[in-house]
Amino acid sequence: MNELVHNPHDRFFKLIFSDKEIARDFLQNYLPQEAVEIVDLDYLIPENNSHVDENLRESLSDMLYKTKIKGQDGYIYILMEHKSYIEGKVIFQLLRYITSIWEEKYDPKTKKVPIIIPMVIYHGREIWNVETNLLNMVQGIEDLPNELKTYLPTYRYEICDFSIKRKKRIIGLTAMKVAIEAMRAGTAMTKEEFKERLRRVFAYIKQLPKEQVHEWFEECMIYLLNVREDVTIEEILKVQKEIMPGRGEIVMTIAEKLRNEGMEKGKIEGERKGKLEGEREFAIRILSKRFGNQLTEEIKDRIREADEKTIDYIGDNLLEITIEELKDLVK
């Protein structure tokens, strides 16, 4: 794995779902209708802490949103499964993360915990075929009397299965379609399958507003060159020319930038300095989505000059830090 993008799956996932417009659109389309009717999707506050076990962060990413559910504080927890194969134990991992959140959110005054709606997003190769209801995992559950069932914890999660074999149509914003198809391309089995997915990525990028084309093309290239060791910049550009003719100048600028950074087949030879520069630019990208014009060029330049300790702090609090706190940090 290269030094600039230590965990490309997590980076790409956080880039997508830190955008409130994309998150709202995704939940609008993929939550069950009965949930959409009672969840305030205009009130979404992303929280920054990950609840995924340290040893699983290469294959799992998560996002927690605070919202209002029937007027009460509630949460939506999204777990992204990055493995190309299906992990049968995800239901237990998810339960562990839910209880971890409850421990944090427990109200000692009311002695209550908030409702959490769990969702799993999967973009591997095979169709998702594991249980989504915990109670059904208990051996002999159908023969147990109701009195004994009360001793068992139970919950279910919503599965968003974007696996290649399911061929599920992606609905919602074009940016979401770009992201999901890029992740599908990342897990494609063969070169031909990869190229077919890449064609779809570029076809969707073409539909984006002009000002978004450059950013999404760059992010998809960075992601795919990191997760696919069998893919080169030249192979990606060949498909681009087929699907997106006329974008050559923008594309070659990005390709040259990636080459200059030493990225070839998803590998960067940069040492600590390159990693820090990458973290600075990633922080700027996410903060720009959060604060818009409030994140002035002056503040961006100060972030680019900030030391490692400051960047680590900003990176740990990307979704919680206020613009005032940020200004104080980098002044």
Residue pairs with C-beta under 8 A, 6 or more apart in sequence:
1 7
1 8
1 226
1 266
2 226
2 263
2 266
2 267
2 268
2 270
3 268
3 269
3 270
3 271
3 272
3 274
3 275
3 278
4 261
4 263
4 268
4 270
4 274
4 275
4 277
4 278
5 11
5 222
5 226
5 268
5 278
6 275
7 57
7 58
8 222
8 223
8 226
8 227
8 266
9 58
9 59
9 61
9 80
9 82
9 183
9 186
9 227
10 57
10 61
11 223
11 282
12 179
12 182
12 183
12 219
12 223
13 61
13 63
13 80
13 82
14 61
14 63
14 286
14 318
15 219
15 282
15 285
15 286
16 22
16 175
16 176
16 179
17 23
17 26
17 46
17 63
17 78
18 46
18 63
18 286
18 289
18 290
18 318
18 319
19 175
19 289
20 44
20 46
21 173
22 173
22 175
22 176
22 179
23 44
23 46
23 63
23 65
24 41
24 42
24 44
25 172
25 173
25 176
26 172
26 176
27 36
27 39
27 41
27 44
27 76
28 36
28 41
28 172
29 171
29 172
30 119
30 158
30 160
30 172
31 39
31 76
31 117
31 119
31 158
32 158
35 117
38 69
38 70
39 67
39 68
39 69
39 74
39 76
39 117
40 67
40 68
40 69
41 67
43 67
43 68
44 65
44 66
44 67
44 76
45 65
45 66
45 67
46 63
46 64
46 65
46 319
47 64
47 65
47 66
47 319
47 320
48 316
48 317
48 318
48 319
48 320
49 64
49 104
50 57
50 61
50 62
51 62
51 64
51 77
51 97
51 100
51 101
52 60
52 61
52 62
52 79
52 93
52 97
53 93
53 96
56 93
58 82
59 81
59 82
59 83
59 87
60 79
60 80
60 81
60 82
60 93
61 79
61 80
61 82
62 77
62 78
62 79
62 80
62 97
63 77
63 78
63 80
64 75
64 76
64 77
64 78
64 101
65 75
65 76
65 77
65 78
66 73
66 74
66 75
67 73
67 74
67 75
67 76
68 74
69 115
69 117
72 114
72 115
73 114
74 114
74 115
74 116
74 117
75 101
75 105
75 114
75 115
75 116
75 117
76 116
76 117
76 119
77 94
77 97
77 98
77 101
77 116
77 117
77 118
77 119
78 119
78 120
78 121
79 90
79 93
79 94
79 97
79 118
79 119
79 120
79 121
79 157
80 120
80 121
81 87
81 90
81 120
81 121
81 122
81 123
81 124
82 123
82 183
83 124
84 124
84 125
84 187
85 124
85 125
85 126
86 122
86 124
86 126
86 128
86 129
86 130
87 93
87 130
88 130
90 120
90 130
91 130
91 131
91 132
91 134
91 137
91 157
94 118
94 120
94 157
95 134
95 153
95 155
98 116
98 118
98 155
101 116
102 113
102 114
102 116
105 113
105 114
106 112
106 113
107 113
117 158
118 155
118 157
118 158
119 157
119 158
119 159
119 160
120 157
120 158
120 159
120 160
121 160
121 162
122 128
122 159
122 160
122 161
122 162
122 163
123 162
123 163
123 180
123 183
123 184
123 186
123 187
124 163
124 164
124 187
125 163
125 164
125 165
125 187
125 188
125 189
126 163
126 165
127 161
127 163
127 165
127 166
128 159
128 161
128 163
128 166
131 137
132 156
132 157
132 158
132 159
133 154
133 155
133 156
134 153
134 154
134 155
134 156
135 141
135 149
135 152
135 154
138 144
138 152
141 149
141 152
161 168
162 168
162 170
162 180
162 183
162 184
164 184
164 187
164 188
164 189
164 193
164 197
170 176
170 177
170 180
170 181
174 204
174 207
174 208
175 208
175 212
175 216
177 204
178 201
178 204
178 205
178 208
178 216
178 220
181 197
181 200
181 201
181 204
182 197
182 201
182 220
182 223
182 224
183 223
184 197
185 194
185 197
185 198
185 201
185 224
185 228
186 223
186 224
186 227
186 228
188 194
188 196
188 197
191 230
194 228
194 231
195 235
195 239
198 224
198 236
198 239
199 239
199 242
199 243
201 220
202 239
202 240
202 243
202 244
203 243
205 213
205 216
205 217
205 220
205 244
206 213
206 243
206 244
208 216
213 247
213 250
214 250
214 254
217 240
217 247
217 250
217 251
217 254
218 254
218 257
221 233
221 236
221 254
221 255
221 258
222 258
222 263
224 231
224 236
224 266
225 231
225 233
225 236
225 258
225 263
225 264
225 265
225 266
226 266
227 266
228 265
228 266
229 265
229 266
229 267
230 265
231 265
231 266
232 264
232 265
233 255
233 258
233 259
233 263
233 264
237 251
237 252
237 255
240 247
240 251
241 248
244 251
261 268
261 270
261 274
262 268
262 269
262 270
262 274
268 274
270 277
270 278
276 308
276 311
277 304
279 311
279 312
279 315
280 303
280 304
280 306
280 311
281 304
282 315
283 303
283 311
283 314
283 315
283 318
284 295
284 300
284 303
284 304
286 318
286 319
287 295
287 303
287 314
287 318
287 321
287 326
288 295
288 300
290 318
290 319
291 323
291 326
294 323
295 323
295 326
299 326
299 327
299 330
302 330
302 331
303 311
303 314
303 330
305 330
306 314
306 329
306 330
310 329
310 330
313 329
314 321
314 326
314 329
321 329
